[in-house]
Amino acid sequence: MPRSDDAGTGRPGVGAGASAVPRPRPYRRAGAWLAVALGLWAAVAGATLPNGLVLAAGLVVAALAVNRLGAEPRTPRRAKPMAPP
């Protein structure tokens, strides 16, 4: 049986021999899904009740939330190399 690099937890990379580099957190999209739901609810409410402002606001919120769902988390940019003078 291969030996893991931990102190008895049975999981590789956990325990005494684990590296100190933190793992990146997964990209959470719960807020964007909530905004999509609220935007669609406001759009339906604005269409059901003859209220154009609520309808327009719901469509805008839903569109912005869908845009956030497709976005990937930003990675730090590398500095551009400087040209010699």
Secondary structure by P-SEA (a helix, b strand, c coil): cccccccccccccccccccccccccccccaaaaaaaaaaaaaaaaaaacccaaaaaaaaaaaaaaaaaaaccccccccccccccc
